[in-house]
Amino acid sequence: MTGMAELSLEGLISRARSLGFQAEVMVVDVSTYELSWEKMSYYGLTYREVGYGVRVIDDQRRLGFAYGNSLTEDLLEMAVRSARAGRPDPHNALPSPEPVTPLEGAYDPALEEPYEVVRGLVNEVLSSRPGNLNIIMTRGWGGTSRVRVVSTEGVDVQQQASFAGLAASANYLSEGYVGPEVYEFVDSRTAKGISAEALVKELHEKVSMTSSRRREDLRGRPIMLTPKAVNELLFPLLNHAVSLENVHRGKSPLRPGEDLGSKVSVTDDPRLPGGAWSRAFDGEGLPTRAVNVVASGVFRTALSNTYWSARAGAENTHSSWRTYMTLPAISATYMVVEAPSVSDVGDAIVVDQVEGVHTSNFDTGEFSVTALVAWDNNGGLREFVLSGDLRSLLRGIAGAAGERKRHGRVVSAPLLVQGLRISS
């Protein structure tokens, strides 16, 4: 069984079955156009990527995997060879099919040829420079994708979707003063879901807040995390903590059933309307659904996939996350954060942008990040260090103030947090 002969999906599945293997193929076909402006120059990029990920399991429950840009006999053979070199694991299995409900509004035909849409968005940002707003960089993108998962067990699902996005960074620039760089982005499934005007307005407001900055003793004051800061800080820490793999292996700071001592609730919603990451099925072709992860401060449900639900003896929440180049992992899609409303935030410091979350100890939840963009009622603040741990962060959420927005992989209002450590 060697050669570079192209196979159809059905041909590869049939061939794997004849060899006594369970087999699954993930197909990803993405077409994208990007346009960037930086240092007074435009840079355009058009690309198409087609990839195949082949996962096989033999009769001894040994797992093999291979990926490539062509569906060939060699690709299947590489997956088979890797399985035969592996170790048996009784929890290795491909899932049985379940009905999948398509996402509504996931495809915008205007993004099949996104060039004019993307150029228009980028140029609108560059033509809108109110006050002392200094645009450093802007980038727009758009395109379409098709994802299909087919297996010997009967799974055969596919989703055709579109996507668009716009990003820009800017600072306050005047004679004798250069403010911190503020970065904003927005993404959507549709071209109409992107507003350059709203992006520039957001940038201008935040750049204006940092038109001057001071340094002072901030210890003991509450923090107001904007939706952007919630996405940058809370999402990666909580996403790691609520993975069933990490819970089962003792690498999560949280335990199911644990009362975190707050009223915050977090739901993973993979079918969020308009979300550029929203999906009808997970990385194994199983239907997605909303999962109540944290309810009124209690860690209710860990997110899982087929392997870890079998190994841990828990419910499969259909939260498999992958590309064609990787085996199924576990991830939330969109974390929707809810907390009781608060009207009085006192002398809270607004933190809008943090750096260094990747240096956190994700197994313990401990973090120490730099607040790059922050302000209070008296104006902008110089950078400071914000530290704590995931449990104290969740416990310290006193409430939500302001409008709830989608930013990145979270939907949240600004969150008032008490008890985090601040140092200059």
N, C-alpha and C positions, 0 to 999 in steps of 0.2 A: 504494500500500500504506500507507494511513493510517487511523487510527481507534482508538478505545478499546475495540473489540470484544474480549471475552474469548476466548482461545484455549485449547484443551486442549494438554497437552504434546505429544501426537502431532500435533495440528494445527500447532503451531509448528515442530516438527521437519520435518514434511512441507512446510510453506511455505518454510522455509529451503532445503531440498533442491531445491525447484523453482526457486529463484533461483540455484542453483549454489554454495551455501555448505555447508561443514561447519558443524554447529551442535551446541551442547551446552547443556543447561539444568540448573542446580543448583537444587533446591527445598529450602527449609528451613522447617519448621513447628515452632515452639517454644512451649510453654505453661508458665508459671512462676508460682509463688507464693513471695513472700518475706515474712518477718516480722523486723523489727529492733527492738531495745530499746536506747535511748540517752538519757541525761539524764532518766532516770526516766519515759520515755514509750515506748509501742509505736507502730510504724509498719508498716502492711501494704501490700503491693503485689501485684496480680495482673495479668499481662499475657500477651498472645499475639502472636507475631510470625510472619508468613508472608512469605517473600521469594523472589524468583526472580533468578538470575544467568544471563544469556544470553551465551555466547561464540561468535563466528562467525569463520570463516576462508574467504576467497574463493579463486578459482583462481590468484591471484597470490601466495598465502600472506600476505595482509595480515590482521591480527588486529583484531577489533572486540569491544567488550564493553559491556553495559548491564545495569543491575539496577533492580528496582522491587518493589512490593508487589502488583502484579497482572500476570498473564501476558496481554499484549495485543499487537495488531499494532504499536502504537507502540513497545513495548519492543523487538521484533525490528527495527523500522526504525531505532531509535537505534543498535543494535549494528551493523547493516549500514552506516549512515552513518559510524560511527567507523572501521570497517574500510576503507572507501573513502578515508578521509583519512589512512590509515596508510601505512607503507612495507613493501614485500615483504621477507619473511624466510624463507629456505628451511627453517628449523627449526620454523616454526609448523605444527603438525599436531595433530589430536585422536587419542587412542590407540584402538587396537582393543580389543574386550572380552576379558576374561579371567575365568575362573570365580572367584567370590567365596564363601568359606565364612562363613556367619553367625557372629556372636559368641554364645556361650552365656552366659546369665545377664545379658544387657544390658537386660532390661526387667522392671520390678517394677510389677505392676498397682496396688499400694498407693499409687504416686505419681501415678496418674491424678487423684486428688483428695487432694492432699498436705497439706491445711490442718491436720488434726489431728496428723499426723506432725510437721510443722514447728513448730506451737505447742507440742507436747509437748517437743521438743528444746530450744527456747528457754527454756521455763519450767523445765526440769530444770537448765539452766545457772544460771539466776537463783536457784533454790532451793538450790543447792549452793555455799556460800561458806565454805569452811573457813578457820580462822585469820584472818589479816589480808589475805585475798584480796579486792581491790577490783575488782569487775567494772565496766569502763568502757563496754563495748559488747558486744552479742551479736547475731548474725544467723543465721537459718536459711533454707534455700530448698529447693525440690523441684519436680519437674515432669517433663514428657516432651518428646521431640523426634522428628521424622521428617526424615530427609535422603534425597533421591533425586537421582541423576544419570542423565540420559538424553541420548543423542547420535545423530546421523545415522550414526555408525560402528557402531552396534549395542550400545553400552553402555546398560544399563538395570538399575541396582542401587538398593536402598534399605535403610535401617536404621532401625528404630524402637527407641528407647532411652529410659531414664529416668535421672534424676539427682537427687541430694540432697547437701546440704552444711550444715555448721555452722561458724561462726567466732565467736571471742570475743577480746577484749583485756582485760587486767587488769594491775594493779600492786600493789605492797606499800604499804599506807597505814597509818601510825601517827602519833601525835602528834609533830610535828617532823621527819617523814621521809616523802618520797614517792619510791617506786622507779620505775624505767623501765617504760614500757608494753610488755608482752609480748603478742604476737599469735599466735594459733594457729587453724588451720582443718583440717577434714577433709572429704573428699568421696568419693562412691561412686555406683555405679549403682543401689544398692538402699537402702531405708530401714534395713534391719538392718545395713548397713555403716557406719552412723553411731552412735557411742557418745558421748553427752553426758558420761557419767561419766568416760570415758577422756580426753576433752578437758579437763575441769575438773582432773583429776589432773595432766595434763601442765602446765597453766597454774600450778597450785599449786606444783608442784615447782620450776618455773623462777622464779616470783615469789619463792619462799622463798630461792632461791639469790642473789637480788638484794635481799634485805631490808636489806642494808648494802653499801656499795661503797667501794672504796679506789682511789687512784691511785698507781701505782709504775712504775718502769722495767721494761718488759716486753721490751726488745730482745733478740733472739737466741733467744727461747723458741719451741718448736713450738706449732702451732695444732691444735685438734681441732674440725673443722667438723661440727656436727650435721646430720642429714638436711635440716632446714629451711634451714640456711645453705648446704648443697650446692645446694639448689634455687634459692636466691636469688642465689648467686654463680657457681657452676660452670655451671649449666644455660644461662643466657643467653649466656655467653661461648663455651661449647663448641658450642651450637646454631648460633651464627653461623659458627664456624670450620669446622664439618663440612658446611656447605651447599655442594653442588657449584657453585652459582652463585658464591659467594664464593671458593672455591678456584680456579675457572677464571678469574675476573676479577682474581686476585691480591690479594683483600681478606680473605684468611684468614691468620692467623699460622702455620698448620700446612700441611704438604704430605703428600699420600698416600705411604705407605711410610716416613715419618719415624719414627725410633725416639726416643721421648720420654724414654727413660732411666728408666722405672719399670715396675712390674708391674701397673699398673691396667688394667682392661678395661671398656669401655662398650658396651652393646648397646641399640639403640633397639627397644623392644618395643611396637608399636601395639596388640597384642592382649592386653595385660596383664589378667589376670582381675580383675574388680572395679573397674578404673580408670574414673573418670568421663569420661576423654578417650579411652578405648580405642575402636577403630573397625575395622570389617570391611573397609572400603575407604578409599582416600585421596580427596583433593579432586577427582580426575579419574575416580573410579569404579573404580580398579584395586585388586586385592586387596592388603591389607597383610601384611607378614611381618616377623619379627625380622631386624635388620641388625646385624652385628658391626662397629661403627664403629672401636673401638680394641681391639686384642687384645694383652695383655701389654705394654702401653706403645707399641705400633706403630699408627699411624694407618692403618687398613686400607681403609675404605670411606667415601666421601663420600655424603651423602644427596642424592637427586635427584628430579626429576619428569620428565615427558615432554619438555618443551622443553629443559631444561638437559642431560639425558642425550644428546639428539640433537646439541646444539651442542658439547658437550665430548667426544662420542664415547665415553661411559661407560655403564655399566649403569644402568637405571632402577630405583631401589630402591622406587618407589611411595610416596614421602614427600611428596606434594603436600599442602599445608595451605592452607585458605581458608575464607571465609564466602561467602554468596551475593553480598556486596557487593564482593568482591575477585577478582582473577585468581589462579590457582594460584601460590603461593610454595612454599618448602621448609622443613620443620621436623621435628624429632624429635617423637614423641608421648610416650613415657616412656623416659628414660635410666636403664638399670639399671647401676649402678656396682659393680664388684667389685674388691677388692684383698686381698692376703694379710692374714691375721689377725695382730694384734699384741696382746700382753697387757700390756706395760709401756709406758705413755704418758708416763712421767716427769713433768715439771712442765708439761705441756701446758696451754694456755689454751683452755677450751671457748668457742667462738664460736657463738651460736645465732641471731643476727639481725643482718643488715647493711643498710646504707642507702647508696644512691648508685651502684649498679651501672650505671644508665642513663647515667652520665657517663663510662663507660669508653670507651677507644678500641678498638672491637670489631675493627677491621681489623688492629691490632697485638696485641690481647689484653691491653693494659696496663690496669690498674685501680687505683683508690684509693678504698676504701670505709670507712665508719664502722661499727665494731663496736658496735652499740647495746646488745646484751644479751650479756654474757660473764662467765665466772667461772673460778676455779681451785679447787684443794683448800682454799684458805684463805678462800673466799667470793667475793662479787661484786666486779666490777671496773668502774671508770668507763670511759666511752667512749674508744676509741682508734682510730687510723687503721691500716688493714691495706692494704698495697699490694704489687704484683708484676705478673706477667703470666701469661697462660694457660699458656704452655709451662712456666714455672717452677712454677706451681701443680700441673700434672700430674706434672712430674718430681719434685716434692717430696712426693708422696703416699707415705708410708712404709708405710701399711697401714690396715686397718679394725679398729675396736674397738667391740664392743657389737652390739646388735640391728639388723638391717636392716629399714628401714621405708619405706613409700611416703609421700612428702610432696610435694604439688604435682605436678611433672612428673618427679620422680626417684624411684628406689628405691635406697637406699644405707644402709649402716651409717655411724656417725660415722667421719670420715676424719682420720687423723693426718697433718698436713702440716708439712714442715720448709722453712725457707729464705725464708718471706715476711717482708717488712719491717713492723715495728711502730713506730708513733710516737704520742706522746700529744698 
